[in-house]
């Protein structure tokens, strides 16, 4: 099972869009996928038509010790389950402040899943902050994907993300690695996007071989600005169901193919070359 945390502390960079459409694309490819919404805003849940209200169990109940992941997840389409979030999830920051092993609540919950509850992929949509929820995701994950808008300030924030993953790797999860960077809201043909992408690749090439991001690849797939990606959540659908012929569907379809290729170690050696 590949357990992937989709993380960026900056909002509006395509994090939830990437989480949802990556999970949906992998499910369409025949993989069993569980998307865990760890953002109290619950945008990933709403994106797939799940609004937690009333008696609907959410991932908050898992953190509270009242439910298992198996009990809160919902089947939303073939091969795709969602463990939804709601605003109550924001309370975990306070409720877990003195709890022993608070960083491992989610990892323990995933490890406790029954053999019948096996998934090929667990994709976690992290909140846009370095909170206890994000730390739980990083402690449970084996991989981190970072959606990044190719702007100058995004590169500045990336160094903080790398520092966080290095800290978690040293103290909480030796298996954690930054394995991919997804360039989102990409404006094809602009000088800025090309320059920032080049700077990012040079930085990765010069990284310490022992750093948890040393093997990170910049995915060849570029997620272009596309109005259909913005429209899809209001219909409670992934981009593949909303408009499978759109540029957004093609871009995320390409990203899914790259992720699947890595299952067999088939990622190209020249993965850092510009597309």
C-alpha positions in Angstrom: 0.0 0.0 0.0 1.2 3.5 -0.9 0.3 6.1 1.7 0.6 9.6 0.2 0.2 12.9 2.1 -0.7 15.8 -0.2 0.8 18.8 1.7 1.4 22.5 1.4 1.0 25.0 4.1 -0.1 27.6 1.6 -3.7 27.7 0.5 -4.9 28.1 -3.1 -2.1 26.0 -4.8 -4.3 23.1 -5.9 -3.7 20.8 -2.9 -7.3 19.6 -2.6 -7.9 19.5 -6.3 -4.8 17.3 -6.6 -5.8 15.1 -3.7 -9.3 14.5 -5.1 -8.4 14.0 -8.8 -5.3 11.9 -8.1 -7.4 9.6 -5.9 -10.3 9.5 -8.4 -7.9 8.8 -11.3 -6.2 6.0 -9.5 -9.6 4.4 -8.7 -10.6 4.7 -12.4 -7.4 2.8 -13.1 -8.6 -0.1 -11.0 -6.8 0.6 -7.8 -8.6 0.5 -4.4 -8.2 4.0 -3.0 -9.1 5.7 0.3 -9.1 9.5 0.4 -8.8 10.8 3.9 -9.9 14.4 4.3 -7.9 16.0 7.1 -8.9 19.6 6.5 -11.6 20.9 8.8 -13.0 22.9 5.9 -13.9 19.5 4.3 -13.3 20.7 0.8 -12.1 17.2 -0.4 -15.3 15.6 1.0 -17.6 18.2 -0.6 -15.7 17.9 -3.9 -16.8 14.3 -4.1 -20.4 15.0 -3.0 -20.0 14.1 0.7 -21.3 16.7 3.2 -20.9 15.6 6.8 -23.9 16.7 8.8 -26.1 15.2 11.4 -25.3 11.6 12.0 -22.6 11.2 9.4 -19.4 9.9 11.0 -16.2 11.6 10.1 -12.4 11.3 10.5 -12.9 13.4 13.7 -14.5 10.3 15.4 -11.3 8.4 14.5 -9.1 10.9 16.3 -11.6 10.9 19.2 -11.2 7.1 19.5 -15.0 6.6 18.9 -14.8 5.0 15.4 -12.4 3.2 13.1 -11.4 4.3 9.6 -13.4 1.4 8.3 -16.5 2.7 10.1 -16.3 6.3 8.8 -15.2 5.8 5.2 -17.9 6.0 2.5 -17.9 4.5 -1.0 -18.4 7.4 -3.5 -17.6 5.6 -6.7 -16.1 2.4 -8.0 -12.9 1.6 -6.0 -13.0 5.0 -4.3 -13.8 5.6 -0.6 -13.7 8.9 1.3 -13.2 9.3 5.0 -14.9 12.7 5.3 -14.1 15.7 7.5 -16.2 18.3 9.2 -15.6 21.4 11.3 -15.3 19.4 14.5 -11.9 18.2 13.2 -10.5 21.6 14.2 -10.9 20.7 17.8 -8.3 17.9 17.6 -5.5 20.5 18.0 -6.8 21.2 21.5 -8.1 17.8 22.4 -4.9 16.0 21.6 -2.5 18.6 23.1 -1.6 16.4 26.1 -2.5 13.0 24.7 0.4 10.5 24.7 1.4 9.5 21.2 -0.8 12.2 19.7 1.3 12.2 16.5 0.5 8.5 15.8 -3.3 8.4 16.1 -3.9 8.2 12.4 -1.1 5.8 11.8 -2.3 3.5 14.5 -5.9 3.7 13.1 -4.7 2.7 9.6 -2.6 -0.1 10.9 -5.6 -1.5 12.9 -7.6 -1.9 9.7 -8.7 -5.4 9.0 -7.2 -7.5 6.1 -10.6 -7.1 4.3 -10.1 -3.3 4.3 -6.9 -3.4 2.2 -6.3 -0.4 -0.1 -3.7 0.0 -2.8 -3.5 3.7 -2.1 -4.3 6.0 0.8 -4.3 9.6 -0.2 -4.5 12.2 2.6 -5.5 15.8 1.9 -3.7 17.8 4.6 -4.9 21.2 6.0 -3.0 24.3 4.8 -1.1 24.5 8.1 1.6 22.6 10.0 -0.9 21.4 12.6 -1.2 18.2 14.6 -3.4 16.9 11.8 -0.6 17.4 9.3 1.9 15.8 11.6 -0.4 12.8 11.9 -0.5 12.6 8.1 3.2 12.7 7.9 3.7 10.1 10.6 1.3 7.8 8.8 2.6 8.4 5.2 5.5 6.9 3.3 5.4 9.5 0.6 4.7 13.3 0.4 3.5 15.0 -2.8 3.8 18.8 -2.8 1.5 20.7 -5.1 3.3 23.9 -6.0 2.3 27.0 -8.0 5.3 28.1 -10.0 5.7 31.5 -8.4 8.8 32.9 -6.6 7.2 32.9 -3.1 6.2 29.3 -3.6 9.9 28.4 -3.7 10.5 30.2 -0.5 7.7 28.2 1.2 9.0 25.0 -0.2 12.1 25.2 2.0 9.9 25.3 5.1 8.0 22.2 3.9 11.3 20.4 3.3 12.5 21.3 6.9 9.2 19.9 8.3 9.5 16.6 6.5 13.2 16.3 7.6 12.1 16.9 11.2 9.3 14.3 11.0 11.7 11.8 9.3 14.2 12.2 12.1 11.8 12.1 15.0 8.6 10.3 14.0 8.8 8.4 10.7 12.0 7.1 9.2 10.1 5.9 6.1 8.9 9.3 5.1 10.1 10.7 1.8 9.2 13.6 -0.4 8.6 11.7 -3.7 6.9 14.1 -6.0 6.3 17.8 -6.7 3.2 18.6 -8.7 3.2 21.9 -10.6 -0.3 23.3 -10.5 -2.0 26.4 -11.9 0.7 26.2 -14.6 0.6 29.0 -17.2 2.1 27.4 -20.3 4.4 29.6 -22.2 5.1 32.2 -19.5 8.7 33.1 -18.6 8.0 33.1 -14.9 6.7 29.5 -14.8 9.6 28.2 -16.8 12.2 30.1 -14.7 10.7 28.9 -11.4 10.6 25.4 -12.7 14.2 25.6 -13.7 15.2 26.9 -10.3 13.3 24.1 -8.5 15.1 21.5 -10.6 18.5 23.0 -9.9 17.7 23.0 -6.2 16.8 19.4 -6.2 19.8 18.4 -8.2 22.0 20.1 -5.6 20.3 18.6 -2.6 22.0 16.5 0.1 21.7 12.8 -1.0 20.7 12.0 2.6 17.8 14.5 2.7 14.3 13.0 2.6 13.6 15.0 -0.6 16.8 14.0 -2.4 14.9 11.6 -4.7 11.9 13.8 -5.2 10.8 14.1 -8.8 9.1 17.0 -10.5 6.3 15.3 -12.3 6.4 15.9 -16.0 2.7 16.5 -16.0 1.8 20.2 -15.6 -1.6 20.9 -14.2 -2.7 23.9 -16.3 -5.2 26.6 -15.3 -8.5 25.2 -16.3 -12.0 26.5 -15.5 -13.4 23.0 -15.5 -11.3 22.1 -12.5 -12.8 25.1 -10.6 -16.4 24.1 -11.6 -16.2 20.4 -10.8 -16.5 20.7 -7.0 -19.8 22.5 -7.2 -21.2 19.4 -8.9 -19.7 17.0 -6.3 -17.6 15.3 -9.0 -14.0 14.6 -9.9 -12.8 16.2 -13.1 -13.0 12.8 -14.8 -16.7 12.6 -14.1 -17.5 16.3 -14.7 -15.7 16.7 -18.0 -13.4 13.9 -19.0 -12.4 15.7 -22.2 -11.2 18.9 -20.5 -7.6 20.0 -20.2 -7.8 19.4 -16.5 -8.8 15.7 -17.0 -6.0 15.2 -19.4 -3.5 16.8 -17.1 -4.5 14.8 -14.0 -4.8 11.6 -16.2 -1.2 12.1 -17.2 -0.2 12.6 -13.5 -2.0 9.4 -12.6 -0.1 7.5 -15.3 3.2 8.8 -13.8 2.2 7.7 -10.3 1.2 4.3 -11.6 4.5 3.9 -13.5 6.3 4.3 -10.3 4.6 1.2 -8.9 7.0 -1.0 -10.9 9.9 1.5 -10.6 9.2 2.5 -14.2 9.7 6.2 -13.6 12.1 7.6 -16.2 15.7 8.3 -15.0 15.5 11.7 -16.5 12.5 12.7 -14.5 13.8 16.1 -13.6 14.1 17.3 -17.2 11.7 20.0 -18.1 8.7 19.0 -20.1 
